[in-house]
Amino acid sequence: MTKLKIKTGDTVKVIAGDHKGSEGKVQKVLIEKNKAIVEGVNLVKKHTKPSAQNPQGGIVEKEAPIHISNLSLLTAKGETTRIGYRTEGDQKVRFSVKSNEVI
């Protein structure tokens, strides 16, 4: 299992692929597949059968997972950055390589 540097709740930017340039918040990280679901990015139309929760059925738009390698974390200023780790006291913290600020 690999260690992923993107976590749920991070704001990311898509740096490659069809949705290049779009930004959003990470809703879920699929560790075993190296993918993440980003809010408002990579929307797909899914045909659903009528069910108890959705008696009408029809076509629903939902976010599909996007590969972690196509995402880059954004700093507070909104610029893309890589992530490093360091210990401050007895705590391990993530920090922005570009601006050296703790995330």
N, C-alpha and C positions, 0 to 999 in steps of 0.2 A: 504494500500500500504506500502511495506517495504522499508527501506532505504538501498540501495546497496552501498558497499564500493569500488566497481570496476567501473571505468569510461572509456568512449571511449578514446583510445589513450594510455592506460596503457599497460605496458608489463607484461604478466602473464605467469605462468607455470601451466600445468595440473598436479594435484596431485593425481587424482584417475580416474579409468576407462580405456578404451581401449587405449587412447592416452596419458597415464601417462608418464610424463617426457618431453613432447614436449612443446615448448615455442612459443609465438607469441604476436602480438599486437592486442588489442581489437578493432574491427572495428565498432561494434554496440552493445548496451546493450538493451535487451528486458525486461523492468522493470516489466511489468505485468506478464511475465512468469518466472521471476528470471533466465534468461538465457543470455548468451553473445555469439556473433559470433567472433571467434578468427582466425586471418589470418593464413592459412596453417594448421589448426587443425580441425579434425573431417570432413574430406572431404567426400562427398557423390556424387554418379553419378546420375544425373537427366536427364531423357529422355525428350527432348523438341520437340514439333511439329514445322514444318517449319512456320515461321512468317515473317512479313515485316523486323523486325530487324535481324532475323536469317533465311534467306531463305533456308539454307541447312538443318536445324534441326539437329537431332543427339543426342549424349550423352554429357552432359556438367558436368564438375566437379565443385562443389561449396561447400562452408563451411556451415555446419549445426550448429545450436545453441548448446551450451554446458552449463550445469547447473553451476551457480555461485559457488555452494558449492564445485565443483571439480576444481576450479581455485584458485591460490594464487598469490598475487602481488609480483613482483621482485624488489629488490632495485637496485641502480645504479651499485653495485658490482656484481649483478646477483644472489643474494641469496633470498629465499622466506621469506616473512614476513607477519605479520598481520598488520592491519591498525588501528590507533587511531586518535582521533580528539582533538585539543586543540585550544585555542585562543591566538594569538600573536598580542598584541595591540588590534585593533578592528576587526581583520581578523580571521576567522575560517579556520584552515589549517589541512590537513591530514598529519600524520607522521608515519614513520616506527617504530613499536614497538620494533623490534630487534636492529636497529641501531640508533634510536631516531632522524633520519634526516627527514626534511620536504620533502614531495613528491610533 
